[in-house]
Amino acid sequence: MPLRLDPVRIPVPGGKVIEELAGKASTQHGNYSVAHMVAPAGWQEPGQRPDFDEVTYVIAGEVRVEHDGGSETVAAGEAILTRSGEWVRYSTGDQGAEYLAVCVPAFTPESAHRDD
């Protein structure tokens, strides 16, 4: 039977809103996670070396993805794949961003291995 998904808000600093639709926090499974995110202008998170692949699809604004080889700017209507074990840092420009993130396996704060 299909299951209607109600988003679970995950608290994060810096004014970013994460609503997980599927994953550890919302549906208690770990094989993948899907989250809708809204990040304000100038937002930046710590770098990370996650234990998951992540597809980021930008709905509005731009997401900047820094990595060991440089950086990529992902605009509305574009997507990027980052791979498990690679160092990345996500941020936004002057307009902020709205985007979807799909992680395989599911995102957890522990599996992100964020820089402190």
N, CA, C and O of each residue as an XYZ file, in Angstrom:
464
protein
N       0.842     -1.175      0.000
C       0.000      0.000      0.000
C       0.889      1.242      0.000
O       1.855      1.294      0.761
N       0.594      2.233     -0.824
C       1.370      3.466     -0.836
C       1.306      4.171      0.521
O       0.323      4.056      1.252
N       2.351      4.885      0.831
C       2.453      5.619      2.097
C       2.607      7.096      1.785
O       3.558      7.495      1.112
N       1.677      7.907      2.269
C       1.797      9.352      2.103
C       2.932      9.826      3.011
O       3.016      9.434      4.175
N       3.788     10.660      2.471
C       4.954     11.118      3.210
C       4.725     12.517      3.768
O       4.445     13.459      3.027
N       4.847     12.633      5.067
C       4.761     13.926      5.728
C       6.174     14.353      6.090
O       6.881     13.606      6.767
N       6.605     15.533      5.659
C       7.988     15.938      5.918
C       8.266     16.116      7.411
O       7.412     16.546      8.186
N       9.496     15.767      7.774
C       9.988     15.977      9.131
C      11.043     17.075      9.046
O      12.012     16.957      8.297
N      10.850     18.139      9.814
C      11.809     19.248      9.817
C      13.026     18.864     10.656
O      12.905     18.438     11.805
N      14.196     19.027     10.049
C      15.452     18.716     10.725
C      16.119     20.044     11.091
O      16.413     20.848     10.206
N      16.359     20.283     12.377
C      16.955     21.567     12.767
C      18.415     21.684     12.336
O      19.213     20.767     12.525
N      18.739     22.831     11.755
C      20.121     23.134     11.365
C      20.378     24.611     11.627
O      19.447     25.414     11.564
N      21.615     24.985     11.916
C      21.926     26.397     12.145
C      21.985     27.184     10.835
O      22.031     26.601      9.752
N      21.982     28.493     10.945
C      22.215     29.350      9.788
C      20.994     29.705      8.973
O      21.133     30.270      7.888
N      19.784     29.390      9.460
C      18.575     29.773      8.751
C      18.133     28.836      7.644
O      17.127     29.107      6.988
N      18.847     27.743      7.412
C      18.453     26.776      6.395
C      17.315     25.907      6.946
O      17.306     25.556      8.126
N      16.363     25.568      6.081
C      15.254     24.699      6.452
C      15.402     23.389      5.684
O      15.505     23.384      4.457
N      15.412     22.280      6.421
C      15.447     20.945      5.815
C      14.168     20.224      6.201
O      13.853     20.094      7.384
N      13.429     19.753      5.197
C      12.253     18.922      5.427
C      12.499     17.583      4.754
O      12.444     17.467      3.529
N      12.772     16.569      5.573
C      13.031     15.239      5.036
C      11.704     14.539      4.743
O      10.829     14.446      5.603
N      11.578     14.053      3.516
C      10.381     13.320      3.099
C      10.532     11.822      3.327
O       9.571     11.138      3.681
N      11.738     11.321      3.124
C      12.022      9.896      3.326
C      13.449      9.778      3.822
O      14.332     10.503      3.364
N      13.678      8.870      4.755
C      15.011      8.665      5.293
C      14.971      8.329      6.770
O      13.917      8.004      7.316
N      16.120      8.411      7.408
C      16.246      8.014      8.814
C      15.318      8.787      9.734
O      14.675      8.192     10.599
N      15.234     10.106      9.566
C      14.440     10.938     10.479
C      12.938     10.790     10.243
O      12.158     10.889     11.191
N      12.523     10.556      9.009
C      11.092     10.582      8.689
C      10.450      9.210      8.566
O       9.382      8.976      9.132
N      11.074      8.312      7.847
C      10.477      6.987      7.612
C      11.281      5.863      8.258
O      10.928      4.690      8.132
N      12.356      6.221      8.944
C      13.200      5.294      9.697
C      13.848      4.198      8.847
O      14.085      3.093      9.336
N      14.129      4.494      7.608
C      14.891      3.529      6.816
C      16.178      4.189      6.331
O      16.260      5.413      6.232
N      17.172      3.372      6.033
C      18.484      3.904      5.747
C      18.998      3.729      4.340
O      20.129      4.124      4.061
N      18.210      3.148      3.426
C      18.760      2.904      2.094
C      18.805      4.152      1.215
O      19.597      4.197      0.273
N      17.986      5.164      1.490
C      18.063      6.439      0.774
C      17.346      7.502      1.597
O      16.577      7.183      2.504
N      17.604      8.762      1.274
C      16.839      9.856      1.862
C      16.531     10.876      0.774
O      17.296     11.057     -0.174
N      15.391     11.535      0.939
C      14.953     12.602      0.043
C      14.558     13.779      0.912
O      13.741     13.637      1.822
N      15.137     14.947      0.636
C      14.840     16.127      1.444
C      14.651     17.349      0.568
O      15.318     17.514     -0.454
N      13.726     18.205      0.990
C      13.494     19.506      0.370
C      14.183     20.531      1.255
O      14.000     20.532      2.472
N      14.979     21.406      0.642
C      15.754     22.363      1.417
C      15.568     23.771      0.884
O      15.427     23.986     -0.320
N      15.569     24.724      1.802
C      15.554     26.141      1.458
C      16.663     26.791      2.283
O      16.645     26.746      3.513
N      17.621     27.391      1.594
C      18.765     28.029      2.247
C      18.771     29.520      1.914
O      18.577     29.898      0.759
N      18.992     30.369      2.923
C      18.974     31.820      2.680
C      20.209     32.299      1.915
O      21.184     31.564      1.756
N      20.145     33.516      1.457
C      21.286     34.136      0.775
C      22.510     34.111      1.676
O      22.415     34.401      2.869
N      23.656     33.764      1.107
C      24.909     33.762      1.840
C      25.107     32.599      2.798
O      26.076     32.588      3.558
N      24.218     31.627      2.778
C      24.328     30.463      3.670
C      25.524     29.592      3.257
O      25.839     29.472      2.073
N      26.170     28.998      4.238
C      27.276     28.062      3.979
C      27.312     27.045      5.096
O      27.142     27.394      6.264
N      27.532     25.789      4.749
C      27.685     24.764      5.778
C      29.142     24.336      5.853
O      29.917     24.626      4.942
N      29.522     23.654      6.918
C      30.894     23.147      6.997
C      31.164     22.142      5.881
O      30.244     21.515      5.357
N      32.424     22.002      5.532
C      32.793     20.965      4.577
C      32.483     19.595      5.163
O      32.350     19.442      6.377
N      32.371     18.613      4.299
C      32.074     17.252      4.750
C      32.690     16.232      3.806
O      32.993     16.532      2.651
N      32.866     15.043      4.310
C      33.325     13.904      3.508
C      32.350     12.758      3.793
O      32.659     11.854      4.569
N      31.171     12.801      3.163
C      30.083     11.897      3.542
C      30.278     10.446      3.104
O      31.058     10.136      2.203
N      29.543      9.586      3.774
C      29.496      8.155      3.453
C      28.332      7.848      2.516
O      27.844      6.718      2.503
N      27.878      8.817      1.739
C      26.755      8.619      0.823
C      26.976      9.416     -0.456
O      27.651     10.445     -0.446
N      26.404      8.934     -1.553
C      26.309      9.718     -2.777
C      25.141     10.686     -2.594
O      24.166     10.369     -1.913
N      25.244     11.866     -3.205
C      24.158     12.842     -3.092
C      23.879     13.474     -4.445
O      24.785     13.983     -5.105
N      22.617     13.436     -4.850
C      22.149     14.158     -6.027
C      21.442     15.404     -5.516
O      20.516     15.315     -4.709
N      21.879     16.561     -5.986
C      21.265     17.829     -5.610
C      20.643     18.427     -6.856
O      21.330     18.669     -7.848
N      19.321     18.669     -6.800
C      18.584     19.276     -7.908
C      18.095     20.643     -7.444
O      17.336     20.739     -6.480
N      18.529     21.704     -8.133
C      18.197     23.063     -7.729
C      16.887     23.491     -8.387
O      16.743     23.443     -9.609
N      15.937     23.910     -7.551
C      14.627     24.373     -8.011
C      14.663     25.874     -8.286
O      14.130     26.338     -9.294
N      15.291     26.631     -7.389
C      15.381     28.094     -7.524
C      16.696     28.571     -6.927
O      17.216     27.964     -5.991
N      17.233     29.658     -7.470
C      18.493     30.197     -6.987
C      19.672     29.388     -7.491
O      19.608     28.775     -8.557
N      20.758     29.388     -6.715
C      21.971     28.656     -7.076
C      22.586     28.025     -5.836
O      22.531     28.585     -4.741
N      23.170     26.852     -6.030
C      23.945     26.187     -4.986
C      25.376     26.073     -5.488
O      25.622     25.594     -6.595
N      26.307     26.514     -4.669
C      27.722     26.372     -5.003
C      28.251     25.136     -4.284
O      28.007     24.947     -3.093
N      28.977     24.298     -5.022
C      29.535     23.071     -4.467
C      31.048     23.142     -4.607
O      31.590     23.012     -5.704
N      31.721     23.352     -3.481
C      33.183     23.318     -3.466
C      33.613     21.863     -3.293
O      32.958     21.086     -2.598
N      34.729     21.508     -3.939
C      35.262     20.147     -3.840
C      36.770     20.220     -3.988
O      37.323     21.283     -4.270
N      37.433     19.090     -3.798
C      38.895     19.068     -3.847
C      39.456     19.591     -5.168
O      40.575     20.104     -5.195
N      38.703     19.471     -6.262
C      39.187     19.907     -7.561
C      38.776     21.310     -7.958
O      39.113     21.754     -9.056
N      38.045     22.038     -7.086
C      37.593     23.384     -7.427
C      36.195     23.638     -6.911
O      35.891     23.331     -5.759
N      35.331     24.204     -7.762
C      33.943     24.443     -7.364
C      33.047     24.443     -8.594
O      33.496     24.678     -9.716
N      31.784     24.179     -8.356
C      30.747     24.172     -9.395
C      29.589     25.016     -8.894
O      29.247     24.963     -7.712
N      28.983     25.792     -9.776
C      27.758     26.510     -9.456
C      26.618     25.812    -10.174
O      26.647     25.638    -11.392
N      25.613     25.414     -9.406
C      24.479     24.667     -9.935
C      23.260     25.583     -9.887
O      22.810     25.972     -8.810
N      22.731     25.924    -11.054
C      21.621     26.874    -11.170
C      20.281     26.145    -11.194
O      20.226     24.920    -11.309
N      19.203     26.918    -11.085
C      17.851     26.363    -11.139
C      17.677     25.522    -12.401
O      18.042     25.949    -13.497
N      17.119     24.332    -12.238
C      16.912     23.409    -13.348
C      18.095     22.498    -13.609
O      18.038     21.653    -14.502
N      19.173     22.657    -12.840
C      20.363     21.820    -13.002
C      20.535     20.926    -11.778
O      19.945     21.165    -10.725
N      21.357     19.890    -11.942
C      21.622     18.952    -10.850
C      23.097     18.589    -10.837
O      23.798     18.745    -11.837
N      23.560     18.102     -9.691
C      24.940     17.654     -9.543
C      24.955     16.394     -8.684
O      24.128     16.229     -7.787
N      25.899     15.515     -8.969
C      26.103     14.294     -8.189
C      27.445     14.394     -7.493
O      28.476     14.575     -8.140
N      27.434     14.275     -6.171
C      28.685     14.173     -5.417
C      28.764     12.751     -4.881
O      27.747     12.136     -4.561
N      29.977     12.243     -4.789
C      30.169     10.824     -4.448
C      30.662     10.634     -3.023
O      31.354     11.479     -2.456
N      30.284      9.508     -2.477
C      30.728      9.094     -1.151
C      32.245      9.169     -1.052
O      32.958      8.736     -1.958
N      32.732      9.724      0.056
C      34.168      9.791      0.287
C      34.841     11.035     -0.256
O      35.993     11.302      0.086
N      34.151     11.814     -1.100
C      34.720     13.059     -1.630
C      34.427     14.206     -0.660
O      33.349     14.267     -0.070
N      35.404     15.124     -0.497
C      35.174     16.308      0.329
C      34.362     17.318     -0.482
O      34.691     17.615     -1.631
N      33.286     17.846      0.139
C      32.441     18.865     -0.488
C      31.989     19.878      0.562
O      31.944     19.587      1.757
N      31.655     21.085      0.076
C      31.018     22.091      0.931
C      29.975     22.810      0.085
O      30.267     23.254     -1.026
N      28.764     22.922      0.610
C      27.653     23.559     -0.084
C      27.445     24.969      0.463
O      27.604     25.212      1.659
N      27.086     25.897     -0.431
C      26.765     27.263     -0.036
C      25.826     27.869     -1.072
O      25.578     27.280     -2.124
N      25.304     29.064     -0.756
C      24.423     29.771     -1.691
C      24.974     31.158     -1.968
O      25.817     31.670     -1.231
N      24.481     31.756     -3.045
C      24.865     33.112     -3.406
C      23.883     34.131     -2.852
O      23.261     33.918     -1.812
N      23.757     35.243     -3.567
C      22.945     36.375     -3.119
C      21.441     36.105     -3.091
O      20.699     36.807     -2.403
N      20.987     35.089     -3.837
C      19.554     34.814     -3.912
C      19.109     33.677     -3.004
O      17.909     33.432     -2.874
N      20.041     32.981     -2.378
C      19.663     31.786     -1.645
C      19.308     30.686     -2.625
O      19.577     30.806     -3.820
N      18.708     29.617     -2.129
C      18.359     28.506     -3.016
C      17.274     27.625     -2.408
O      17.144     27.498     -1.190
N      16.510     27.031     -3.299
C      15.563     25.970     -2.950
C      15.993     24.759     -3.750
O      16.203     24.860     -4.959
N      16.128     23.610     -3.095
C      16.610     22.437     -3.809
C      16.172     21.143     -3.146
O      15.730     21.126     -1.997
N      16.306     20.065     -3.897
C      16.041     18.713     -3.412
C      17.362     17.972     -3.319
O      18.236     18.138     -4.170
N      17.504     17.159     -2.291
C      18.689     16.326     -2.143
C      18.257     14.877     -1.956
O      17.396     14.574     -1.131
N      18.865     13.995     -2.728
C      18.635     12.553     -2.615
C      19.963     11.925     -2.245
O      20.943     12.074     -2.975
N      20.010     11.221     -1.117
C      21.251     10.609     -0.633
C      21.100      9.094     -0.592
O      20.070      8.573     -0.166
N      22.149      8.388     -1.045
C      22.170      6.926     -1.059
C      23.509      6.463     -0.504
O      24.542      6.745     -1.113
N      23.535      5.757      0.635
C      22.429      5.502      1.556
C      21.959      6.788      2.219
O      22.475      7.867      1.927
N      20.989      6.675      3.105
C      20.351      7.845      3.703
C      21.322      8.733      4.461
O      22.279      8.258      5.074
N      21.057     10.033      4.408
C      21.792     11.015      5.197
C      21.553     10.790      6.678
O      20.431     10.516      7.104
N      22.612     10.908      7.453
C      22.535     11.104      8.893
C      23.631     12.110      9.238
O      24.628     12.200      8.522
N      23.463     12.864     10.317
C      24.538     13.791     10.691
C      25.874     13.083     10.887
O      26.922     13.625     10.536
N      25.841     11.879     11.444
C      27.087     11.128     11.671
C      27.744     10.692     10.373
O      28.972     10.695     10.276
N      26.952     10.315      9.371
C      27.524      9.826      8.111
C      28.002     10.958      7.195
O      28.651     10.702      6.180
N      27.680     12.219      7.551
C      28.146     13.364      6.758
C      29.616     13.675      7.042
O      30.312     14.199      6.172
N      30.093     13.364      8.237
C      31.491     13.634      8.630
C      31.856     15.088      8.348
O      32.806     15.371      7.619
N      31.093     15.997      8.932
C      31.316     17.433      8.726
C      32.576     17.897      9.434
O      32.916     17.422     10.518
N      33.275     18.856      8.781
C      34.435     19.507      9.386
C      33.957     20.328     10.577
O      32.891     20.941     10.522
N      34.717     20.343     11.621
C      34.344     21.172     12.776
C      35.298     22.310     12.965
O      35.134     23.106     13.889
